[in-house]
Amino acid sequence: MTRFSPGIQNFLKSVGADPNRDVVLVPKSDSCGGPGDILFFRYKLGTGKGSRAARIFMLTEPITKDPATGNELLTGFKVPEEGAYTPDSLEGLYKNRELPEENYRTYMMKRIYGILRKITKATPPEGEA
């Protein structure tokens, strides 16, 4: 079983996602996800030790390439680690334009450290539906 940071573990629990069943590895490319997908990753903030931070992110646009720099960009909303969310409720907040604008972010794909993961729609185990 993969170990996630306490913040990621709490988020997965709050959205009802089983880390072993509802989290998949995705490539760091334009096929990592589409609008509405929830991704999480570690991001390089700077160059010093401790300059990596976990990010939970809802993708809102396809992966784009900056014409000036050639950098592949992830664009969407940083999702707070705490809160009573489900993947559907986050998608509803996005569609209704209720996510706070200060959480709108663009991340450079090359600064994602390590593995990129996607949360699939959490489904209840058999017998709990």
trRosetta pair geometry for C-beta under 8 A, 3 or more apart (Angstrom, degrees):
i j d omega theta_ij theta_ji phi_ij phi_ji
1 19 6.9 76 -166 103 99 121
1 20 6.1 -58 -118 -78 94 107
2 19 6.4 -136 62 162 94 120
2 23 7.7 -107 54 96 136 138
4 8 3.8 -103 164 91 123 126
4 9 5.0 158 82 -56 106 77
4 12 7.0 93 63 -9 160 136
4 19 6.5 -147 -7 -121 128 139
5 8 4.8 91 54 9 79 102
5 9 6.9 -143 93 -6 39 88
5 54 5.0 -125 27 -40 149 157
6 9 5.5 -55 -143 38 33 114
6 10 6.2 34 158 -20 67 105
7 10 5.9 -54 -148 36 28 110
7 11 6.4 28 153 -19 63 106
7 54 5.9 158 72 80 125 140
7 56 7.8 -137 137 -23 104 118
7 81 4.1 -50 -170 -144 100 155
8 11 5.6 -54 -148 36 32 112
8 12 6.3 33 154 -20 66 104
8 40 5.9 126 -124 161 114 159
8 54 5.8 -107 -48 -180 108 148
8 56 7.0 162 -109 -68 74 108
8 81 7.4 -76 -66 -131 35 111
9 12 5.9 -54 -148 36 29 110
9 13 6.4 29 154 -18 64 107
9 19 7.5 -31 -116 -58 71 136
10 13 5.7 -56 -149 37 31 112
10 14 6.2 28 155 -19 66 108
10 81 6.1 65 78 162 114 100
10 82 6.8 -20 131 -93 133 68
11 14 5.7 -57 -145 37 30 109
11 15 6.4 12 162 -4 66 108
11 40 7.7 141 84 -80 148 147
11 56 5.6 -145 -159 -85 171 159
11 79 7.4 102 -144 112 135 116
11 81 5.0 -92 -60 -152 110 66
11 82 7.9 -98 -82 -69 76 29
11 85 7.8 -6 -157 50 79 120
12 15 6.4 -67 -146 46 27 97
12 17 4.5 -92 -157 73 78 101
12 18 7.7 113 167 -95 113 5
12 19 5.6 35 170 -66 163 86
12 22 7.6 152 -155 79 101 115
12 23 7.1 -37 -118 -55 130 125
12 119 7.2 -164 -112 -111 82 126
13 16 7.7 31 180 -74 30 29
13 17 7.9 -84 -54 49 19 67
14 82 7.5 137 -51 -149 164 41
14 83 6.6 112 153 80 153 49
14 84 6.0 -129 -170 -115 107 40
14 85 6.0 60 126 39 108 74
15 38 7.7 -121 -152 85 173 172
15 85 5.2 -23 -88 95 91 86
15 86 5.5 130 -150 -124 72 36
15 87 5.9 79 -175 -40 123 69
15 90 7.8 -17 -115 -18 125 124
15 119 6.9 39 99 168 149 154
15 122 5.9 157 132 -14 85 142
16 86 6.3 2 21 -119 116 89
16 122 4.2 147 102 126 87 154
16 124 7.4 -41 175 -80 128 72
17 22 4.0 -133 -158 95 85 139
17 23 6.5 90 156 -51 122 87
17 87 7.7 86 -64 -41 113 110
17 119 5.1 -50 -118 -154 161 114
17 120 7.7 139 -134 57 111 59
17 122 4.3 -116 -85 -83 62 117
18 21 4.0 27 84 37 122 103
18 22 5.0 110 49 4 66 102
18 23 7.8 -131 97 -3 49 87
18 122 7.0 129 1 -138 70 96
18 125 7.7 74 -47 -59 147 98
19 22 7.3 -46 -77 53 14 80
19 23 5.2 -13 -150 11 51 134
20 23 7.6 19 -33 37 9 96
21 123 8.0 -96 133 52 125 88
22 119 5.9 24 141 -161 96 74
22 120 5.0 -133 -159 56 67 87
22 121 7.6 -107 -145 86 110 25
22 122 4.9 10 -128 -101 160 69
22 123 7.3 171 -90 19 113 69
23 117 5.3 8 -176 177 101 124
23 118 7.3 159 -153 79 55 39
23 119 5.8 -29 -98 -102 72 62
23 120 7.4 -149 -75 8 21 82
24 117 6.8 155 79 -157 34 74
24 118 5.5 -22 63 61 86 90
24 120 6.0 55 -4 -35 112 109
25 115 5.8 -61 -130 -170 104 120
25 116 7.3 98 -162 76 64 57
25 117 5.9 -50 -101 -103 47 72
25 118 8.0 93 -167 17 5 80
26 31 7.4 -151 -175 112 100 71
26 32 4.3 106 134 -145 125 70
26 33 6.2 20 179 -42 170 89
26 39 7.3 -82 44 -119 137 108
26 116 5.3 -67 70 105 85 101
26 117 6.7 130 13 -131 87 21
26 118 4.7 52 -23 -14 133 114
27 31 5.8 32 56 72 116 98
27 32 5.9 -126 74 -78 58 78
27 116 7.3 11 120 57 13 122
28 32 6.5 22 -115 -71 26 132
28 109 5.5 136 178 -177 99 107
28 112 6.0 -171 -122 69 125 134
28 116 5.2 135 -80 -6 77 134
29 32 6.1 149 58 -35 49 88
29 63 7.2 -175 151 56 38 171
29 72 7.6 -67 -135 -166 40 168
29 109 7.9 84 -86 -164 27 152
30 62 6.6 32 -161 174 99 95
30 63 3.9 -142 -114 59 70 128
30 72 7.1 -123 -61 -148 80 128
32 37 7.9 179 125 102 72 151
32 39 6.7 35 148 -103 116 141
32 59 7.9 161 101 -71 99 154
32 63 6.8 87 31 -52 103 132
32 74 7.8 -47 75 -99 142 114
32 116 5.6 -32 -141 125 133 144
32 118 6.9 167 171 -56 76 121
33 37 3.4 -128 -174 75 127 159
33 39 5.9 -144 4 -59 154 114
33 59 5.0 147 103 18 120 156
33 118 5.4 161 -76 -108 123 134
34 37 5.7 102 54 -17 50 117
34 59 6.7 160 118 104 16 132
34 62 6.7 -17 -130 -93 69 76
35 59 6.0 -126 -108 116 33 86
35 60 5.4 34 -134 -161 90 31
35 61 6.3 31 -84 -78 100 21
35 62 7.2 -55 -39 -50 88 59
35 76 8.0 171 -128 -99 63 112
36 58 6.9 -20 -148 -174 25 101
36 59 7.0 -34 34 74 25 80
36 60 7.6 77 -48 -106 44 49
36 91 4.9 34 -148 -117 107 105
36 94 6.6 -170 -103 68 72 153
37 58 7.2 165 84 -151 36 60
37 59 4.9 5 59 36 87 118
37 118 5.6 -28 176 -147 118 116
37 119 7.9 157 -177 54 71 67
38 56 6.9 0 -176 -178 100 89
38 57 7.2 153 -157 81 55 43
38 58 5.3 -29 -99 -97 70 75
38 59 7.8 -152 -81 7 22 79
38 79 6.8 -6 -138 -9 107 156
38 87 6.0 -123 -4 -119 131 93
38 90 6.5 57 -75 90 122 159
38 118 6.9 123 79 -159 53 64
38 119 4.4 -22 84 45 110 112
39 56 7.7 168 89 -156 45 45
39 57 5.0 -24 67 69 89 97
39 58 7.7 157 20 -96 72 25
39 59 6.1 58 -4 -35 115 104
39 74 7.4 -91 61 -157 151 145
39 116 6.2 -14 -167 -176 119 94
39 117 6.7 145 -159 81 65 47
39 118 5.3 -36 -99 -97 72 68
39 119 7.6 -156 -83 6 24 77
40 54 6.7 11 -178 -177 106 92
40 55 6.4 -180 -147 91 63 54
40 56 4.7 -20 -98 -103 104 64
40 57 6.7 153 -91 17 46 77
40 117 5.4 -20 60 67 80 100
40 119 7.2 52 -5 -31 103 101
41 54 7.6 172 95 -149 28 57
41 55 5.7 -14 63 57 71 97
41 57 7.3 -26 24 14 95 123
41 112 4.8 -24 160 -151 145 110
41 113 7.5 141 165 50 93 57
41 114 7.2 174 -160 75 81 88
41 115 7.2 -147 -122 98 84 46
41 116 4.9 -18 -87 -112 124 66
41 117 6.8 167 -71 22 68 72
42 52 4.8 26 171 172 111 114
42 53 6.9 162 -153 79 68 24
42 54 5.7 -41 -96 -92 70 56
42 55 7.3 144 -112 12 21 82
42 112 7.1 112 73 -167 52 62
42 113 4.4 -57 99 68 102 101
42 114 5.4 43 40 35 115 118
43 52 6.6 159 73 -153 34 67
43 53 5.8 -27 57 61 88 76
43 54 7.9 127 12 -124 81 11
43 55 5.1 31 -10 -11 122 129
43 107 6.1 -89 -121 -145 137 131
43 111 5.9 43 -162 125 79 98
43 112 5.9 -41 -101 -107 69 55
43 113 6.6 168 -108 8 12 91
44 47 7.9 42 177 -84 113 40
44 51 6.2 37 -161 117 66 100
44 52 5.7 -33 -95 -97 51 80
44 111 4.5 -120 49 -169 98 87
44 112 7.8 -133 2 -74 84 8
44 113 5.2 109 -48 -46 88 113
45 51 4.7 -136 61 179 87 79
45 52 6.7 -176 5 -92 87 24
45 53 5.6 48 -38 0 124 108
46 51 3.9 -110 56 -147 82 139
47 51 6.3 38 40 36 15 169
48 51 4.9 116 63 -40 65 122
52 113 5.2 -55 -128 36 129 155
55 78 6.3 -80 -156 -127 97 97
55 107 7.2 142 110 -78 171 154
56 78 7.1 93 73 -167 61 61
56 79 4.4 -71 112 63 103 102
56 80 7.9 -32 65 80 121 10
56 81 6.2 132 9 -88 135 68
57 74 6.7 52 142 142 152 131
57 76 5.5 106 172 80 92 121
57 77 7.0 160 -156 83 61 41
57 78 5.9 -36 -101 -104 75 50
57 79 6.5 -166 -88 3 18 91
57 105 7.1 -90 -126 66 112 124
57 107 7.2 -64 -110 0 161 138
58 76 5.0 -149 94 165 53 129
58 77 4.9 -5 54 58 99 92
58 79 5.6 85 -21 -51 98 115
58 90 5.7 -164 -87 159 148 124
58 91 7.9 -166 -158 -80 136 56
58 94 6.3 -132 130 -68 142 137
58 99 7.7 -136 57 -99 136 160
59 74 6.4 -82 -108 -165 94 93
59 75 7.3 74 -151 72 65 50
59 76 4.5 -119 -121 -55 23 148
60 75 6.0 -77 58 116 89 81
60 76 4.0 148 -2 -113 85 76
60 77 6.4 71 -36 -12 123 85
60 94 6.4 -161 -104 -157 105 129
61 64 6.6 -12 126 -24 120 112
61 75 4.4 -1 42 74 115 118
61 76 6.9 -158 17 -65 71 76
63 72 5.6 6 176 -174 113 104
63 73 6.9 156 -161 70 64 47
63 74 6.5 -29 -109 -88 82 59
63 109 7.2 37 -148 -62 121 134
64 72 7.4 158 84 -153 33 56
64 73 5.2 -22 66 56 83 102
64 75 6.8 12 17 -8 112 123
65 70 6.3 -15 -177 -155 106 41
65 71 7.0 163 -153 82 61 34
65 72 5.5 -35 -96 -95 73 60
65 73 7.2 162 -99 8 21 86
66 69 4.6 15 96 44 125 92
66 70 6.6 -42 72 14 79 14
66 71 4.7 15 26 52 119 85
66 73 5.9 84 -41 -30 93 123
67 70 7.8 27 -153 -68 18 48
71 108 4.8 -48 -177 -135 132 105
71 109 7.0 166 178 30 78 83
71 110 6.4 -98 -137 9 91 114
72 108 7.3 104 71 -163 54 59
72 109 3.9 -10 85 13 104 137
72 110 7.2 118 42 -29 87 80
73 106 5.2 -7 -171 -173 119 104
73 107 6.9 145 -157 73 64 41
73 108 6.3 -41 -101 -101 68 49
73 109 6.9 -118 -75 -22 18 88
74 106 6.9 157 79 -157 51 51
74 107 4.5 -12 56 58 105 95
74 108 8.0 -131 17 -49 82 4
74 109 6.3 116 -27 -73 94 78
74 112 7.9 65 -6 -55 138 127
75 105 7.5 -169 -142 97 47 49
75 106 4.9 -10 -100 -105 80 83
76 104 7.6 -134 138 -142 21 61
76 105 6.8 -16 71 60 53 78
77 94 6.9 -155 11 -99 139 102
77 99 4.8 -25 -129 157 162 152
77 103 4.8 46 -162 120 88 106
77 104 5.8 -42 -97 -94 72 50
77 105 6.9 112 -128 18 23 85
78 103 4.7 -130 54 -166 81 86
78 104 8.0 -119 8 -48 80 6
78 105 5.0 59 -35 -6 99 135
79 83 8.0 -118 173 45 88 135
79 85 7.3 -28 -173 -24 124 176
79 90 6.5 -12 -116 -131 132 134
79 103 7.5 81 -76 179 29 138
80 83 5.3 88 86 -16 111 125
80 103 7.6 -80 -41 -110 80 140
85 89 5.3 -151 -152 76 63 117
85 90 5.2 44 -169 -53 123 98
86 89 4.6 92 45 4 80 101
86 90 7.2 -147 83 -4 41 83
86 122 7.1 -113 -155 44 84 119
87 90 5.9 -56 -151 36 32 111
87 91 6.4 32 152 -19 65 107
87 119 6.5 -160 -86 115 119 114
87 121 5.3 -139 73 -118 153 63
87 122 6.2 157 -5 8 116 87
88 91 5.6 -55 -149 37 33 112
88 92 6.3 36 151 -21 66 105
88 121 7.6 54 -50 -137 85 104
89 92 5.4 -50 -147 36 35 115
89 93 6.4 41 152 -22 65 101
90 93 5.6 -49 -149 33 33 113
90 94 6.5 34 151 -18 63 104
91 94 5.7 -54 -152 36 33 113
91 95 6.3 29 153 -17 67 108
92 95 5.8 -55 -141 39 31 108
92 96 6.0 14 163 -4 66 113
92 98 8.0 -4 124 35 71 125
93 96 6.2 -67 -141 49 24 99
93 98 4.5 -98 -155 72 73 103
93 99 5.1 93 139 -57 108 82
94 97 7.6 24 178 -76 31 33
94 98 7.8 -81 -49 44 17 72
94 99 5.7 9 -90 -16 60 127
99 103 6.0 -95 163 67 100 127
99 104 7.7 117 114 -65 112 78
100 103 4.9 87 76 0 89 105
101 104 5.4 -26 -165 -5 53 118
107 111 6.7 -125 -179 67 87 109
107 112 6.9 75 146 -63 125 93
108 111 4.6 71 76 7 99 108
108 112 7.9 -152 98 -22 56 75
109 112 5.8 -38 -164 4 45 114
112 116 5.8 18 158 -73 151 102
119 122 7.3 -22 171 -49 104 88
123 129 7.9 -15 179 -86 84 110
124 128 4.0 -127 166 94 120 106
124 129 4.9 165 69 -76 123 65
125 128 5.2 61 62 14 73 122
126 129 7.6 -33 -135 -7 33 104
